[in-house]
Amino acid sequence: MTARAMAVLAAAALAACSGKLPETRYYQLAAPAGAARGGDGVLVLDSLATDPAYDDDRIVYRTTPYRLDYYQYHRWASAPGAMIGNYLEQALEHSGQFHAVLREVAPDAPVLLGGRVIAIEEVDRSSTAWFGHIAIELALTDARTGELLWSEEFDEIEPLAQQSPEGLAAALSRAMARIAQRIAPPVAELAMRQTRAHAERAAAAAPRAP
């Protein structure tokens, strides 16, 4: 019998004896580390969609490739799309490459970053091999024209130090840190490029003095 099955049985037995349901626990990703704000780029970060199987505050785990299960009393503190979006906002703000990371379109924001959460889960490959798995798809577009400038899918696996929802949150935090580090440089470069392009178009369209 696995450690999870034993824990579930123990919780059920305790609830049966006491007449009380187990207390629900809530988890989140650790706040990203980084430097203070820097750089000149301005970015708008849109809300992230989430694939239906993971669009739930209950934490997902799987023991086979074909079946998803949910921890009933262990939940994310917010919906996965919002949680990952908030993580990216903080990570990009403190990457040292952006002047500002906004959540709403502004006149001086040249680019919009959006996307979706494809998977966020615990994967148990054996009784001693447990992993956090996160997959997200991101796309950067021109905030004014909607032109696609960049897109990439990120798929990360990180071992769990312990088989628990808290261990999963720690593993996924490490995985998200790697993703954020890969995102920041190309997005910052494109933000600055589009800022210059917008300025050049505005100058060209301005009426010339007689």
Secondary structure in CASP SS format (residue, H / E / C, confidence):
PFRMAT SS
TARGET T0000
AUTHOR 0000-0000-0000
METHOD secondary structure of the structure
MODEL  1
M C 1.00
T C 1.00
A H 1.00
R H 1.00
A H 1.00
M H 1.00
A H 1.00
V H 1.00
L H 1.00
A H 1.00
A H 1.00
A H 1.00
A H 1.00
L H 1.00
A H 1.00
A H 1.00
C H 1.00
S H 1.00
G C 1.00
K C 1.00
L C 1.00
P C 1.00
E C 1.00
T C 1.00
R E 1.00
Y E 1.00
Y E 1.00
Q C 1.00
L C 1.00
A C 1.00
A C 1.00
P C 1.00
A C 1.00
G C 1.00
A C 1.00
A C 1.00
R C 1.00
G C 1.00
G C 1.00
D C 1.00
G E 1.00
V E 1.00
L E 1.00
V E 1.00
L E 1.00
D E 1.00
S E 1.00
L E 1.00
A E 1.00
T E 1.00
D C 1.00
P H 1.00
A H 1.00
Y H 1.00
D C 1.00
D C 1.00
D C 1.00
R E 1.00
I E 1.00
V E 1.00
Y E 1.00
R E 1.00
T E 1.00
T E 1.00
P C 1.00
Y C 1.00
R E 1.00
L E 1.00
D E 1.00
Y E 1.00
Y E 1.00
Q E 1.00
Y E 1.00
H E 1.00
R E 1.00
W E 1.00
A C 1.00
S C 1.00
A C 1.00
P H 1.00
G H 1.00
A H 1.00
M H 1.00
I H 1.00
G H 1.00
N H 1.00
Y H 1.00
L H 1.00
E H 1.00
Q H 1.00
A H 1.00
L H 1.00
E H 1.00
H C 1.00
S C 1.00
G C 1.00
Q C 1.00
F E 1.00
H E 1.00
A E 1.00
V E 1.00
L E 1.00
R C 1.00
E C 1.00
V C 1.00
A C 1.00
P C 1.00
D C 1.00
A C 1.00
P C 1.00
V E 1.00
L E 1.00
L E 1.00
G E 1.00
G E 1.00
R E 1.00
V E 1.00
I E 1.00
A E 1.00
I E 1.00
E E 1.00
E E 1.00
V E 1.00
D E 1.00
R C 1.00
S C 1.00
S C 1.00
T C 1.00
A C 1.00
W E 1.00
F E 1.00
G E 1.00
H E 1.00
I E 1.00
A E 1.00
I E 1.00
E E 1.00
L E 1.00
A E 1.00
L E 1.00
T E 1.00
D E 1.00
A C 1.00
R C 1.00
T C 1.00
G C 1.00
E C 1.00
L E 1.00
L E 1.00
W E 1.00
S E 1.00
E E 1.00
E E 1.00
F E 1.00
D E 1.00
E E 1.00
I E 1.00
E E 1.00
P E 1.00
L C 1.00
A C 1.00
Q C 1.00
Q C 1.00
S C 1.00
P H 1.00
E H 1.00
G H 1.00
L H 1.00
A H 1.00
A H 1.00
A H 1.00
L H 1.00
S H 1.00
R H 1.00
A H 1.00
M H 1.00
A H 1.00
R H 1.00
I H 1.00
A H 1.00
Q H 1.00
R H 1.00
I H 1.00
A H 1.00
P H 1.00
P H 1.00
V H 1.00
A H 1.00
E H 1.00
L H 1.00
A H 1.00
M H 1.00
R H 1.00
Q H 1.00
T H 1.00
R H 1.00
A H 1.00
H H 1.00
A H 1.00
E H 1.00
R H 1.00
A H 1.00
A H 1.00
A H 1.00
A H 1.00
A C 1.00
P C 1.00
R C 1.00
A C 1.00
P C 1.00
END
